[in-house]
Amino acid sequence: MALLGTYPHTLDAKNRLTVPSRFRGLLGDQVILAKAIEPCIGLWTPDAYEAFVAASLSHLNPLSPQARQLRRYFSANAFLTPIDGAGRVMVPAQLLAHAGVAKEVVVNGNDTCLEIWDRERWAQESERLTAEVVDITAAFG
């Protein structure tokens, strides 16, 4: 099932995020929080993260410098994190710093993962995406 929608949330004083309730049953007891390529945090099921990494590396020679760099990036910046009884995950400080997140966040569905964005940064990204999609659809229109 695709993970869809946009949900405003607030991190608590211990940098815990309450996972949107509609996704908790789909995610299970633990998730992978990972540094995304964009300035946001990815939230994956362990199986979905493993599939994403495998697909990202599939076209590369496993001994190539590019494959080694990507494996290192994906492994060093990913954290297996339990979802507690209240539906919260602890977000590591280095991921918060990467995403520029302080307190106010938006949790977005992105098909096979969720993304955690700083709320203001997401507003800018959403505006940029909308303009790009309008341009793309106009080119085919």
C-alpha positions as a printed Julia matrix, in Angstrom:
141×3 Matrix{Float64}:
  0.0    0.0     0.0
  1.32   3.42   -0.95
  2.05   5.88    1.86
  0.15   9.05    0.95
 -0.8   12.42    2.41
  0.69  15.33    4.34
  0.41  15.61    8.12
  1.62  18.49   10.31
  3.24  17.35   13.56
  5.4   18.7    16.36
  8.43  17.01   17.89
  8.29  16.74   21.66
 11.04  17.94   24.03
 12.88  14.6    23.63
 12.88  14.81   19.81
 10.19  12.17   19.48
  7.79  12.23   16.56
  4.32  10.77   16.8
  3.87   8.68   13.67
  0.54   9.49   11.99
 -1.93   6.92   13.32
 -3.1    5.85    9.86
  0.4    4.43    9.16
  1.19   2.67   12.42
 -0.42  -0.62   11.44
  1.47  -0.64    8.15
  4.87   0.11    9.68
  5.07  -2.51   12.42
  7.07  -2.24   15.65
 10.25  -0.68   14.27
 11.27   1.53   11.4
 14.39   2.8     9.7
 14.99   6.54    9.99
 17.49   7.62    7.34
 19.15  10.7     5.96
 17.51  11.45    2.63
 19.2   12.95   -0.41
 17.0   16.03    0.0
 17.08  17.97    3.28
 14.57  15.68    4.98
 14.42  12.4     6.89
 13.1    9.18    5.39
 11.04   6.8     7.5
 10.87   3.26    6.1
  9.91  -0.22    7.1
 13.11  -2.28    7.32
 12.07  -4.34    4.27
 11.25  -1.26    2.19
 14.57   0.37    3.09
 16.47  -2.78    2.17
 14.65  -2.9    -1.19
 15.36   0.79   -1.81
 19.08   0.37   -1.12
 19.26  -2.78   -3.26
 17.51  -1.04   -6.17
 19.8    1.98   -5.82
 22.88  -0.23   -6.04
 21.63  -2.8    -8.57
 23.13  -1.16  -11.65
 26.58  -0.69  -10.1
 29.54  -3.02   -9.84
 29.6   -3.84   -6.09
 33.34  -3.13   -5.97
 33.15   0.24   -7.74
 33.89   3.43   -5.8
 30.32   4.65   -6.49
 28.76   1.5    -5.03
 31.01   1.65   -1.97
 30.15   5.33   -1.42
 26.42   4.74   -1.76
 26.5    1.71    0.58
 28.44   3.79    3.09
 25.97   6.7     2.79
 22.92   4.47    3.17
 24.38   2.44    6.06
 26.03   5.19    8.11
 22.99   7.44    7.97
 20.25   4.94    8.82
 18.95   4.0    12.26
 16.73   1.08   13.25
 14.29   2.67   15.68
 11.42   1.17   17.68
  7.96   2.68   17.62
  6.99   3.04   21.28
  3.6    2.22   22.79
  2.41   5.78   22.18
  3.28   5.56   18.45
  6.42   7.71   18.71
  9.91   7.38   17.28
 13.04   9.05   18.63
 14.69  11.06   15.86
 18.51  11.1    16.09
 20.13  14.55   16.36
 22.25  14.09   13.23
 19.11  13.49   11.15
 17.41  16.54   12.64
 20.48  18.62   11.76
 20.52  17.3     8.18
 16.85  18.17    7.71
 17.08  21.51    9.5
 14.29  20.39   11.83
 13.7   22.14   15.13
 10.18  21.37   16.31
  7.48  21.94   13.7
  7.48  19.24   11.03
  5.42  17.84    8.21
  5.2   14.1     7.6
  4.61  13.36    3.92
  3.83  10.15    2.17
  6.26   9.32   -0.63
  4.9    5.99   -1.9
  7.16   3.45   -0.13
  8.37   5.72    2.67
  7.39   8.7     4.74
  9.41  11.91    4.7
  9.87  14.2     7.68
 10.44  17.83    6.68
 10.87  21.05    8.58
  7.46  22.66    8.13
  8.72  25.91    6.59
 11.18  24.09    4.31
  8.37  21.79    3.15
  6.17  24.77    2.27
  8.96  26.04   -0.01
  9.59  22.58   -1.49
  5.88  22.01   -2.09
  5.62  25.32   -3.91
  8.65  24.45   -6.06
  7.26  20.98   -6.83
  3.91  22.39   -7.84
  5.55  24.83  -10.26
  7.67  22.03  -11.77
  4.68  19.73  -12.2
  2.69  22.51  -13.87
  5.6   23.05  -16.26
  5.93  19.32  -16.97
  2.21  18.84  -17.62
  2.09  21.95  -19.82
  4.84  20.48  -21.99
  2.66  17.42  -22.63
 -0.61  19.31  -22.77
